[in-house]
Amino acid sequence: MEFLKGLTPKETLELDELQDASRIGTTVKVNGAVHTIRDMGELSFVVLRKRSGLLQCIFEDGFTAFDVKNVREEEALEVTGILERDERAPHGIEIRVKEVKVLSTPYDVPPLPVGKWKLGTSLEAKLNYRSVSLRNMRERAKFRIQEGIVRGFRDFLYSQQFTEIHTPKIGSKGAEGGSNVFKLEYFHRPAVLAQSPQFYKQMMVGVFDRVFETAPVFRAEKHNTKRHLNEYTSLDFEMGYIDGFEDIMKMETGFLQYTMKLLEKEYADELKILGVTLPKTDEIPMVRFDKAKELVSEKYNRRIRNPYDLEPEEETLIGQYFKEEYGADFVFVTHYPSKKRPFYAMDDPADPTFTLSFDLLFHGLEITTGGQRIHDYEKLREKIAARGMTEEGMEQYLDTFKYGLPPHGGLGIGLERLTMKLCGEENVRETTLFPRDLSRLEP
């Protein structure tokens, strides 16, 4: 009888372990996928792709007991050799290979040149061969950055005593109202895919005070733009006992500050690969919705066509205005019109045509929507009735308010959009692992 007692050290080393100066000149064993091969005759360079970066290996005639001509791209190898320093190599180290063990061999040549610095292919080709295109160092770096954003979100909110929750994605009713829901049959009953975890977040404020979730949401909107997806990942939080909706914006500012420091410290290699300059987060300006429209109208001579919403061009110009005037990368636009916000948004007591809500724009693109919620049971029911909505399907949600909830509010951040702007991409599909839009259900 054998018993497992947990992890045991591996013979094969990772890049961080190879950085240990005491290992220089010693024999080491590593594994990885063949990223590139440069056959120079008597001396050849084989670069292995590992979980945290690239590792250069030297094959020498008369020293390496394996012919480099038998090495293929994307082959999985285990190599044993002498670790040496070379500042010209990735991470300043390389292995002078003695022995090679082939772990697996591909059956075909990759359809994309993943070993090149830039793929140089269309977005469509990258998405069609997604599992291959992501092996390119620049492509996969975007998703390491995305990991850092999620990690920063979680770590920061844990530090602020939030509780992580996991809410259902199949429900009986959408949280936002309207018809932009994906409908499905659920054991002979009508159901929808969740537009957001909004109802559940508010319900859980009555349990934990502060909650957050990182999960997919679904929008059945027939759009085909560079900024929209039909399934995306939302970073949501909801917090109780707030003094005003400004508390929500302050919490998001803290998250951004924490995350940018984390990226700078832990993801420097990926930032360098992508040429990313981290945005300024020490202070973020706030501007009212109506004032923002006036500012860009006056400065850029643009007529205000829709007084109740921001058009994409206006968002771009607001971002441009605050960058030019204040050097700001982010700007909070507050007090959106009530008619353009969900029923649970709290109206401004000073002027009920506006709400105590906001969007956060990053370089002219909305990445966050949030605000204070109605916490009074009767006021919530009154607004539902005023909107011509029915309470059917929301009984348990409304019961939460009947039995008491503190003043609260929250937000949702579009992870792919935030990653897109951070990485300097123009299309949100570039920073979505496997996008779902009007035309794409695969891979």
Summary of the structure (lengths in Angstrom):
residues: 443
radius of gyration: 26.2
end to end distance: 43.2
largest distance: 84.8
contacts: 1363
relative contact order: 0.10
helix: 33%
strand: 28%
